């Protein structure tokens, strides 16, 4: 007697394996998306900080990059408080760690306070390091 098709147990095992593979793929994709979003946000903020340093030197006046952790925003402002630029971090990226003042000041000579800014999600983090010379790099 020739048997055709699959038994119920074989079908259930196949469906279970497919579900496990699908779940693993979804989790990997979510992790990859979080990593890409954190990486892009970190690079964008670092580039903005480099541009603000150059602008402070060109104008001969200090500029502050202020980090607002509760609203997940960063703001560029002058010493008199006028805002030059303000942007939110994309959801779900947040500030994980900030310098004590929650700001970095770039002076007219391009120097800055040492600072480390960490952005992240529950799955990935990115680090921006500013040294005393005002050099901004990814860490």
N, C-alpha and C positions, 0 to 999 in steps of 0.2 A: 504494500500500500504506500503510495507516494503522498508525502505531506507537503502542502502548499501554505504559504503565509507564515505568520509569526504567532506564537502563543501569547496569551495575555501577559504573562510574566516577562517575556522577552520585550514586548512593547513597552511595559512600564519601566524596565531597566533602561531602554533606549531613551525614553522621555526624561527620566531622571538624569541621565548623563548629559543630555542636551540642555536641561535646566541648569546644571552645574557649570557647564561651559559658558552659557549665556550670562549667568551671574558673575562669573570670573571676568568675562569680557567687559561687562558694565562697570564693575569696580575698577578695573585697570583703566578704562576710558575716563572715569571720573577722576582718578588719581592723576592721569596724564593732563587732563584739562586744568586741574588745580595747579599743577606744576607749571604749565605754560602760562596761566594767568598771573601767578606770582612772579615768574621770570620776566614777563612783559612789564608788569607794574614796577618791579625793581629797576629794570633798565630805563624805563621812562622817568622815574623819579631821579635816578642818578644823573641822567642826561640833563634834566631840568636844573639840578643843583650845579652841574658844571657850567651851564649857560648863565645861571644867576651869579656865579663867581666871576665869570668874564664880564658880565654887565656891571657888577659892583666895581671892578677895576676900571672899566671904560668910563663910568660915570664919576668915579672918585668918591663914592658914598657907599656905606655898608648896606647890605641887603640881608634880611632874615628869611630863612625857610622854616616855617613853623608847622609842627605836626599836631593835629587835633585828633587824639586817639578816640574819644567818644563818638565823633562823627565820621571817623576814618577819612579825614580830609587833610590835605597839605596846602599851605598858603604861603605865598611869597609877598613880603611887605617891606616897606622902607622903615627907617627909624621913626618917622613921624606917624606911622601907622597906616599909611595908605596901602591898599592891596593892589599888587601888580598882577597876581595870578592866583587862582584858587581852583583846586580840582579834587574830586573825591576819588578814593581808591575803588576799583571795580569790585562788586560783590562776588565772592565772599572774602576778599583779601582784607586783612586788618593789620594794624601796627601791633607787632608782638613785643618789641622792645624799642625804647626811645632813650635819647640822652636825658640827663636830669632836667634840663631846661625845656625839653620837648621842642627844641629849635636849634638851628645851626646858623650862625652869623658869619657871612663872608665880608671881610673888611675891604677897604679901598685898595689895599695892597695885595688882596687875594688870599690872605691867611684866614684861618678859621679855628674854632675849638675842635679838639678831638671829639669825634662822635661816631657811634654805631647805631644804625637804624635797621631794624629787622622787620620785614613784612612777611606775612604768612597766612596760611589757612590751616585747617586741621591736618592736612596731608603734605604740605610743602612750605618751605621758608626761603627767603632771599635776604641777603645782607648787603648793606651799603656802608662803607667805611670812609670817614673823612679824617684826614690828618691835619696837623697844625699848619702846614703849608697851604691847606685848602684843597689838596688833591682829593678827588672823589673817585673811589673805585668799588667794584663789586667784590664781595668776599665770600 
